Amino acid sequence: MEPKFKRVMLKLSGEGMSGADKNGIDVEVIKKLASQIVELYQRKVQVCIVVGGGNFFRGAKKAGAMMDRSIADQIGMLATVMNAMALKAVLQEMSIPVKVFSGISVPQICDNYTYREASQALNNNNVLIFAGGTGSPYFTTDTGASLRAVEMHCDILMKATQVDGVYDSDPRVNPQAKRYDTITFSEVLAQHLDVLDMTAVSMAEAADLPVMIFALNGENSIVKAVCGMEKCTIIKK
């Protein structure tokens, strides 16, 4: 298998870093994710990663009468920092150079994000992990992934999900759901397909950044996706 992309942004959900109960951190799960990142690194693929925090806290779902949305989102951003540091620790144990940049200021733990420093670290062959979302509430980690992918001039944004692409309806509910091999940004927006935050879709469309939706299953699904060997949907203009 040969990589089809030289620089990728990988969007991982928080739940994808947890075990069967979808809560907290499962080190064995993270080791399996990290081993695929190591393989991509060895194949000379530059890897950027955005991690979610849903295995600890989902801000948008927790916001309501008892908690302001801004505060809930801030808690969610802190959750992404925990996941980023766990992934960093495992990658370092595997002798991979890695830097964590956060959109919120936690300088005792990781570096504050700046375009200049992140770009320099990537050019110096570090794996980059972006935490803290965009640094502002009311934006999802999808939007953070799209933003950082554009800033880092990635060839593609790859979102790992529980399903193997974009469908016209939920395949977990409708066994007759149709999967798209390719679909345009405009069609995703017009049909309100819930595969990526709409702000993230609009940003990727404006930057002409293709988006891949694929399933995080199997021991080598990320590597196969980068090499064009995994079932997926490509969203493009």
N, C-alpha and C positions, 0 to 999 in steps of 0.2 A: 504494500500500500504506500502510495506517495501522497504527501499533503497537497491539497489544492489551494491552500491559503498560507501566506507567510506571516501574517499578523492577525490574531483573532481576539475577539472579546467574548469570553465565556460567562454567561449569566447563570449562576447557580442559586437555587432557592435554599432558604434555611432548612426546610424540611428535607432537602436532598443531602444534608449533612448530619441528619439524625438517624436513629434506628427505626425499628418497626413502629414504635409508639409516636413517632414524629415530634418528639420533644427532646430538647437538650442536644448534646453533642455525642455522637458515637465515633470513637477514635478509629475503630476498624473500618467504618464507612468512609471516613476522611482519608484513611490510608489508601483505600481503593481509588478514590478520586485523585489523590495526589500521585499515585503510580501512573495514571494516564497522563497527567500533566508532565511528569518526568519524561515519559515516552515522547510527548510532543516536543519538549525542550531538546531532547536528544536528536530529534529529527529536524532541528533548526527552526522550529515554529516559535515565533514570539507570542507569548501568552499573556493576556490581560484577563482579569477575573473580577466580576462584581458578585458579592454574596448578599443574599437576603438575610432576614432575621426571624422568619416566621416560626422557627423551631423554639424560639424564646418568647417572642411577642410580636403581634401583628397590629401595628398602630391604628390603621384605618378601621379595623374591625372592633378595636377596643374603645375607640372614641365614641362619645355619646354624652348622655346627661351627667354622668359622673366624672368625665374626664374630657378636657379640651383636646381637640384634634391636634393642635400644635404640640402639646405635651405628650400625647400618645405617640406621635410620629418621632419625637425626640427619643423616647424609650426604644422604639423600633430601630432607630439609627444606632443606638448604643448596642443593641443586640447584634447588628451586623458587624460591629467592631470585634465582639467576642468570637464570632465565627471566622472572621478574617485572621485573627491571631492564632486560632487553633489550626487553620489550614497552613498558615505560615510556619508554625512550629513543626508540623509534620514534614513539610517540604524541606525545611532546613535540615531535619534529621536525614533526609534523602540526599543531602549535599547539593541542593538546588539554591542558587542565589535568588532571594525574594525580598521585595519591599512592599510594605503596606502603607497606603496613603488614605487618609480619612477626610471626608468632607466636613466633619465636625472636629473641633480642636480637643484632642486627647494626647498632648505632646509627650507625656510620660510613657505612653504605650506605643504610639506609632507616629509617623510623620503627617503633618498637615498637607493636604493636597495643594500642589501648585502645578500648573501645566509644565513649567520649565523643569522642575525637579523630577517629575514623573517621566517626562519625555527623555531626559538624560538617563534616568535609571533603566528605561526600556532599551535605549540605544546601547547601554552597557551590559545588555543580555541578562537583566533581571526579569524574573516573573513578577508581574505587578498584580497586587490585590487591592481593589478599591472598596473601602468601607464608608459608612456614614452617609450613604446615598448622595444626594446633591448637596447636602449640608443644610437644606431648608425643608420645613414641613410641607405637606400637601403634594409631595412628589414621590412616586413609587421608586423602588429599586430598578424597575424596568426603565424608567426615565433616566435614572442615574447611569445605567449600563449603556443606554443609547448615547447619552451626553459624553461619557468617557470614551466610548468607542470612536465617536466623531473626533474628539480632541486628540486621541492617540493615533488617528489615521489608520484604524483597523480595516482589514479587507472585508470583514463580516462580523456581525453580532450573532452569536449562537446562544439561543435560550434553551436550556435543558428543562424538560417538563415531564409530566406523567404520561403524555400521549405523543404519538410519533408524527405529529404534524398539525396542520390547520384543517379543521373539518367544518362542513356547513352547519353542523349541529354537534352536540356533545356525544361522542362515540361511546361513552360509558353509559349513556342513557338510551341512545338510538343506535341499534346495531346496523341500521341502513345508512348511517351517516357517510357522506362522501368526503374523502380526503383529497386535498389539492397537492399536486406535486409542486406547482408554482402558483402564486397569486399576487396581485398588485397591491401596493399600499392603499390605493384608492378603493379597491374592492374590500379590503379589510375594514377600512373606515366606514364605507357605505353600508356594509352588512353588520357592523358592530360586532365583529368576531372577537370574542374574549380570549385572545391569545397573547396579547401584549397591551400594556397601557396605551391609550390613544395618543397621549402626549409623546410617548416614546416612538410610536409609529410615525407621527407627523415629523418628528425630528429626524428620524432615519430617512424618511422620504425626501425631506429638504436637502439632506446631505448626500443623497444617492448611496446610502449604506444598506446593502442587502442584509436581510435577517433570516436566519435559519431557526426553525422550530423542530426539535427532535426529542426523542424519549431518552431519558437517563436510565437505561436498563442494560444489563449485561456488563461484563467486566471490561469491555473495550469500546463502549458506545461513543465516548467522546472522541477517541482516536479515529474510529471508523467515520464519524461525522466529518471530522476535519479532512479526511481522505476521500470523502464523497461516497463512502460505502454503506452509509446508514440511511434507512428510510426517514424522510424528513419532508418539510415544506420550505421552499425558499420564497420569501416575500421581497419583491423588488418593484421597480418602476415598470 
